[in-house]
Amino acid sequence: MSTQAFERTRLRTARELAGLSQTQLARESGLTPAAISQFESGAARPSPDTAGVLAAVLGVPAGFFREAMVESHEGFFRSLRRTSVSDRRRARAVAHVAHDLAVHAASEQQFCAGDVPMLPVSGLQAERAEIEEAAACIRAMWELPSGPVPDVVGLLERHGVAVIRLPLDNTDVDAFSLPFADHPVIVLGTDKNDRARSRFDSAHELAHLVLHGEQIWGVKEVETQAHQFAAAFLMPAEDIRDQLPTTVDWPALFALKRQWQVSLAALLMRARTLGRMSESTYLTAIKAASARGWRRVEPVPLGRPEQPTRLLAYLASADSAPVRDILPSKIVQSLQDASAA
C-alpha cells in the first residue's frame, strides 16, 4: 500500500472500530464535530499533532492514517433489520483490517493471489438452474472432484480469500463478506459451534462474491440466490440426488450428514429442491425435527468448525512485524484470538 499524508477513509474506519460517532470522537479529542466531518470527507486535513491526538483517542498507530485504503460497499449482511448500523459498521471496519493483513501477507508471498471470478447471471431474476450452473462452474474452475468439499475454508484461502472469525461479542452480526477485487474478505461468526452451519455460511458468502460482487447488495433476492448457490456448491445435484431419501428416513439422513458435512435442514431442503421429497413429506420431516428440538440443536454433531489458518500463520511470522506497527494492535490480537479459538 502506498503512503499518503492522511487517508481520510482510515479515520472513519478507526472511528467505527472504536464504536464512536463523529460527535463522540469530537468530544473525546477536543475538536468540533464539523472538523471531524471535514477530515472524513477530505474537505480538510488534520495537522500532524491533531492526527496524533485522533490516533491516541481511537487506539490506532499514527501510521494507520497514512496507509492507502481500498474501498468497498457496505457488505453482504443478511439480517439488516436485526443488526444495528453501528454493529454492521464496526464489523465492516474489522473486515478492512483483515484485508490490510491479506495485502501485506501477499506482498511477502505468504498469501495467495485472489482468484474468485465473477460469473454473469441474469441479475435478481436469475432462475435456480442458472445459479446451480454457476456453482458447478466454480467447482470446475477450482478443479474440485465430485462429492463433498473436504474443507471449504481452506479452499477459499487457497484462492486468495481472507477468512476470519468475527472478534465481536455480538451474536446479531452473522457471517458477511466484502468483495475486494484483490483479496475478498469473508467473516464468519464465532458463536456457531456447528461445523455444518459454518461450512454453509462460507459457501453462502462465496456466492455473494461470485454472483453479486460490487454490483448489488442489501436486498432479499441476493440472499435467496446465495442460499441456492451454497446448496449446489456443497451438494451438487448430479452427485447427491440419488442418495437422498424420498421418505423421512432419519438413519439415512444422519449418514448423509456425516458424509456431506451439511446440516439435516440443508439435506431436507435439497431433497425437496431436487424433487426427491414431495412438499408434504418435506413438511412432515420439518415438523418432526422441530418437535424433537432439532431445529435448534441437531443430532449427529460433526465436530469443530473449519478454521482459517493462512492469516494466522502470517501473523505468527516475523514478516508481519511491519504491518503490526501500522494496524491497531487490539484488533489484530482479537482477530488472532477469535480465529484460533
Helices and strands as residue ranges (DSSP letters): H 8-18, H 22-29, H 33-41, H 48-58, G 62-66, H 85-107, G 123-125, H 128-141, H 152-158, E 162-165, E 176-178, E 185-188, H 195-207, I 208-212, H 220-234, H 237-240, G 241-243, H 250-260, H 264-273, H 279-291, H 310-315, G 318-320, H 321-324, H 329-340
